[in-house]
Amino acid sequence: MMSVSVVSSQVPLTSFHHLKGRRKSRSRRPRAMPISASDSCTDENDKSTTLITFLGKGGSGKTTSAVFAAQHYAMAGLSTCLVLHSQDPTAEYILNCKIGNSPVVCNSNLSAVRIETTKMLLEPLNRLKQADARLNMTQGVLGGVVGEELGVLPGMDSIVSAIALERLVGFFGNFAQRNRRKEKFDVIVYDGISPEETLRMIGASSKARLYLKYLRNVAEKTDLGRLTAPSLLKLVDEALSISGRRPLLNGNMSAEIWDAIDRMLERGSSALAEPHKFGCFLVMNPNNRTSVNSALRYWGCTIQAGAQVAGAICTASPHLNEESAERVRKNFSPLPLSFLPHLPTDSSLDWNAIMLNPASKEARDLLSLQAKRSSSLMSSVKFDAAKKSVTLLMPGFDKSEIKLYQYRGGSELLVEAGDQRRVIHLPPQIQGKVGGARFIERSLIVTMQ
C-alpha cells in the first residue's frame, strides 16, 4: 500500500490512503401567480418529471422549504406532488390538508402523499409469495415472512422511498414506465425521512452499478451463481407477470438481462446529473453555526453521491442577524443562495399572501431557475492535462476525512469521504500513478505521475 501526501498551505503534511484496487382543503383556492411555467423547472420540449429534494439538519426548516417549493410550482401551473417520508404533521398544519398513503389533492395543481415503509413493502412481497406458491421454490418458507416486520431491517426506508419516487418520476426508462402510477406530475417535491437516507437514495443507482459487476461475475463464473441465478430470475419474472407487467426474461439470455439492468441503472444515475430532471437544495438556519456547517457537509456528501446541489435556502428567523447572513453567503459562494421569509408552522397559511410577499421573491427565483442552471452549476471534477492533475470539489470535509484508492492500472480513482464512495474515471492523458495530493480551501488537488 502506498501513501499519498496531502499538503495544505497552513497545516503540516497529512497522509491519504492509497490502495490497489382525498380530503380536500376547505381553504380558498389560490389564484395563479405571475410565474411562467416555462421559467420553472420543466422545459416545453421535455415532458419528463422533475424531482426536487432538500437536505438540512433537523430543525433547519427542511419540511417548510419543501412545502414552500411545492406551493410555488403548483401556483406556477405545474402539476405538483409533495411526497413526505415521515410522520411529522408539520406539512398538514401549514397546508390545512390531511395527508395519507395515497395522493390527496390539497389545492389547485398540488397533491400530497405520505410514504409508509411497512405498508409499501406488502405489495411486492405478496407478489413474490404468489410467484413462489406457483413455482414452489422455497417450499412455503417465503409464505411465512411477515411483511410488517421487514420495515425494521436496515436500508428498508431508502429502498421503499426509491421505489415510491421511481413510480412517480420514472428515471429508469421503459421498465419504470410500466411501474408508473396513473397520476402524471410535472414536479415531485420529496421531503425525506433524514438527509442521510436521502443521500443514500441519491447514490443508490451509481453504487448499484459498481456491485452489479461483482454480482454478475458471481452469477456467471461460479458454480453457486450458475446454480442459483436462473431460479432467482425465474422467481422475479413470475412475480412481474402476476402484476401484469412484461416479463423480465422474455426469452433473453442471462448476458442480455445483466446488460439491460446495467443500462437501466445508468439511466437512473445520469438523470441525477441533469438539472431539468433533478434539483437538490441545501437548507439551513443562518443564525445557527451547526446548521450552516451541516449544510456545507451535505453539499460535499451530495457531490460524493454523484449529484449536484442547485442552490441553498436560508430559513430566516424574525430577527435575522445581518452579519450571519453575510457570512453564510461567503461560505457558500458561488452557490446560488436565497432567504426564505419566516413561516409559522403551527397553523395553516395564506399562501397567496406569502407568494406575493417581496421577501419571497428571492427564494421563488431560485426555485424557478432549475432548468436554466446547467451552465452555472459548479463542476465537481476538473481535469488539467497540462499539469496532469485532478481537482475535486469537496466542501464540508477536512483533508483527514478523505481517502484515495487507485486501481485498474491507474485509470480510475476511488474517493472515500463520509460514508460515500465515488469513482473518478481519468482521461488517458492523466492516467498513471498518484504522485501527490494537497487540500486547498474546499478542493482536493491530486497530481498524477
N, C-alpha and C positions, 0 to 999 in steps of 0.2 A: 504494500500500500504506500502510495506516495503522497506527501503533504504538499499543499499549495499555500504559499504565504499570502496573506492579505494585509495590505499596508494602508493605513489611514493617515491622513496628514496631521492628525492631532493625537493619535494614540499609538502605542507600540505594536509590533507585529503580532498577528494572531493567525493560528493555523486553521485551514479549512481541510476537511477530509476528502480524500481522492480515492476512488475505488475503480475496479475493473468493470466491471460490469454496468207557497206564496201567501204570505200575509203582506198585503201592500200597505205601505206607509200612508197615513192619513194627512201627512203634511202636504202643503200645496206643491204643485208641480213646478219645478224650476224652469224659468224661461231660458231659451238658448242664449248662450253668452257670445260676445263678439270674438270668437276664436275660430279661425278657419280650420276645417278638418285636414286640409292639405298641408297646413303648417304643423299638424300634430304628428303622431308617431307612425302613421301609416301612409304609404305612398299610393297615389291613384293607380299606378301601374302594378303595384304589388299588394295583393289581397291577403297576404299571409297575416296571421295573428301575431301581435307583438306582446311579449312577456315583459312586465315591469316588476322589479322587486327592490326591496330596501334592506340595508344592513346597518345595524346600530346597536349599541349597548342597551340593555333593558332600562326603560325609563327615559330614553333619549327622544321619544316621540315617533318611533318607527311605525306603529299602527296608525297614529294620527296622520302621518305623512302619506301612508298608503291610502287611507280614506280620502284625503285631500286630492291625491292624484286620480283616484277613481272618479271622484266628482268632477274634476277638471276635464277628463277625457269624455265623460258622459255628456257634460254640458257643451262640449265641442261637437256633439253629434255623432260620436263614435260609440258603437255598441260595446259596453264595458262590463266585465265581471270581476268583482272583488273576491279573491279566494283567501280564506283565513285558515290557518292551521294551528289553532289554539282555542282554548275555552274562554279566553279573555273577552268579556262582554263590551269592551270599550267601543268597538265599531257599531254595535247595536244601539248603544246610547246616542252616539253622535249622528247616526243615520236614521234613528227612530224606526228601526226595522228589525223584526225578529229573523235571525239567520239560522238555517238548519243545514242538513247534509244534502239537500237538493237546492239548485239555484232558485232564489226567490227574487222577484222584482221589487226593488226598493224605491225607485222613481224612474223617470224617463231615461232610457238608454242605460240604466245601471241595475245590474243584478248582483247578488252576493251568495256565496256558498261557504259552508264550513267543512273542512276535511276532518273526518274522524277515522283514525287509523284502524281500529278494531272492526268497524263496520265495512270499510273498504276492502279488508282482507278476505271477507267472507265470499264475495263473488268469484274471484279467481280460484280460491281453494275449493269451492263447491264444484266448479267445472273440472278441476283436477280429480276430485273424488268420483265424479260421474265417469270420467275417462278411465280411471283406474278400475271402477266397477265393471266396465265393459271388457277391459284388457286383462284384468286380474293379475296385474304386475306385482303389487305389494301384498296380495292375498289378504286384503282387508285392513292392513296396518294404517294406510293413509286415511281410511274412513273413520278411524278413531281419533284423529287430530282435531282438537277444538280450536276453531278459528279465533275466537275471542281471546285466547291465551297467547296467540302469536304476536300480539301487539307489544308485548313486553320485551321481545327479542331485540338486541342491538341492531340499529340500522333500519328497522321497520318504518319509522317515521319518514326517513329520507326516501325509501323505496316507494311508499304509498303516495307521498307528495309528488314524486316524479311521475308516477303513473297517472295521477289525477290531472296534473298540469299537461302531460302529454296528450291526454284525451281532449283537452280544451285547445291546446296550441298546435300540436302536430309537427314537431321538429323533425321526427324520424321518417317523414315522407309517406310513401304509399301504404306501408304497413300501419302507420299511425292513422291515416285517413280512415281505415276500416274500423279503428277504435274510437273515432270521434263521437262525441255526443251530438244530438240533433241541434243543440244551440250552436250558433256561429258568432263568435265575438271578434271585434276588431282589436280589443286590448284586454289582456288579462293582467290584473294587478295582484301580485302574490305577497301576502304578509306571512312569512314563515314562522315556524314554532320557535326558532332561535337562529341567530346568524350562522352558527356553526353547522346546523343542519342544512341551511340554505346553501352554504358554500360547498358542502359535500354533494348536494344535488347538482350544483353548477358544474362541478368537476367530475361527475359520475360517468359521463359519456367518454371523455378522454381517458380516464383511468380504466374504464372497462375495456377499451381498445388495447391497452397495454397487456392486461391479463388475458384477453381473448387469444392472443398469440400463444401464450403458455398453455392455455386450456386446449387449444387446437392441437398443439404438439402432443399433449397427453392423450387426447382422443384418437389421434391418427397414428402415433408411434409407439404406444404401449399396449400390452395385452389387456390391461384393465380398461383402458379407454376404448379399444376396439370392441370390447365385450359389452360395456355399459352404455356408451354414447348412443347407439341406434335405439335402444329401449327407451332412454330418456327422451330422445327426439320424437319417438312414436307417441309417448305419453302426452307431450306438449301438443303435438299435431292433433291428437284425438280431442284434447280439451278445446283447441281452437275450432275444430269442426262442430263441436257441441254448441259453441257460442254463435255459430252461423257465419264465422269468418273463413276466409280462404285458407286451406291447409298450408302449413309451413313447408312440409316436404314436397308435395305437389309433383312427385316423380323426380325431384332433383337429387343429384349425388351429394354426398357429405361435403365435398370441397365447395360446391356451389352454395350450399347452405351457410358454411362458415364465411364465404366471401360476401354473401348477402347481409349477414349480421354485421360484418365489419363496415360495409358501406352505410348501413343504417345508423350505426354509432358515429361514423364520420360525419354524416349529415347533422346529427344532433349536436356534436361538439362544434362544428363550423358555424351553426346557426347562432351560437352564443357570441361569436365574433362579429356579427352583422348588426349594426345599430338599429336598423329598421325592424329587427326581429327580437332583440333583447336589450333591455336597459337596466342597469344596476346603479342605484343611488345610495350614497352614504348618508346617514342621519346622525346628528349629534346635538348636544346642548352646549353652545359656545361658552357658557359660564362654568362648565364643569370640565376640568382638565382630564379627568379619567374618561369622560365621554369622548372628548376630542382625540385622545390617544388611542382609544378603542377604534374610532373611525379610521384613523391612519393605518392601524393594524389590519382592519378589514379590507382596506384598499389593497394592501400588499397581498393578502390572502386571496382576494378575487383574481388578481393577476396570476398568482400561483395556480388557481383553479382553472385557468385557461380563458378567462373573460376579461372585459374591461369595465371600468367604472365610468359612467356617463356624467356624473356630477355629484355634488354634495349639498345637502339641505340642513340648515341650522334652524332648530325649533326655538324661536325667540321667547323669552320669558317676558312678563310685563315690565321688568326693569332690566333691559338688556345693557350689559356693560360694553361700551364702545371700544374700550381697549381690548377686551376679549374678542370682539368681533373682528377687529383689525388683525389680531394675532392669528386667528383662525384662517382668514383669507390668505395670509402669508404662508402659513403651514401647508395649505392645500393647493397653492398656486403651482401650475397653471390650470388646475382642475376647475371647471365652472362651479361656482358656489352661489347659493341664494339663501335668503332668510324667509322662513315661514312665520306669519303672524301668530301670536299666542291664541290657541283654540281651547276653550274649556271642554273637558271630556266627561262631565257629569250630567249632561243633558243634550237634547237634540239642538241642532244649529240651523241658522238661517243661511243656507249655502249661497243663495243669490247675493246676499249682502257680503259674505266672505269673498266670493269671487270678484265682485265689483270693487272691493276694497283695494285702493292703490298699493297697500302693503303686501297684497298677494301677487301683484303683477310679476315681480322678480321670480318667484317660485313657479308661476304658470308659464313664464317664458322659458325657463329651464326645462320643464317637462315637455313643452311643445316643440323643442328643437331636436328631439330624438332622431328623426330621420335625416337631419342635416348635419349630424355631428361626426360623421365618419372621417372627415378630413381633419377635424380638430382634436380627435382623441389622441392622447399621448401614446406613442409606441412603447410597448413594454420591453422590446428587444431591438437593439440596434447593432448592426454588423459594420465593422470598419476593416475592409480588405487590406488597405494600405498599412495599417498598424497591426493587422491580424489580431483584432480584439473584438470582444462581445460585451456590450453594455446592457445590463439587466436592471430595469426599474424595480426596486423592492422597498417601497415606503412602509414604515411601521416596523421594520425589522432591524435588529442590531447585527453587526457582522458576525458576532459569536453565535448567532442562531442559524446561520446559513451554512449548508454543507454542499459540496460539489462532488459529483461522481462522474467518472468518464468511462465509456465503454464503446463497443462496436468500432474498434480501431481508430478512435478519435473523431468519429463523425457525429457524435451526439454528446451533449452534456445533460446530466440529470441534476436539477437544482432542488434541494430539500430545505424548506423553511416552514416553521409552524408544523401543522400536520398535513401539509400538502407537498406533493412532488410534481415537478414539471420537467418535461423533456424538451431540450432545445436542439433542433436539427441544424447543424452547422453547414454553411455553404462550402463547396470544395476548396475555395481559396483560403479558408480559415482553418480547415480541419488539421488536426495534429494534437500533440500533447500540450497540456496546460503548463504554461511557463510561470504564471503568477496571477495574483488577483488582488485588487485593492478596492476598498469601500470609500466612496466619496459622496457625501450628503446622502441621498436616497438611492444611490445606484451602486451596483457591483460591476466593476470592470475587470473582465477576465482576458488575459493575454495568452495567445497560443504560440507555440514554438514552431 
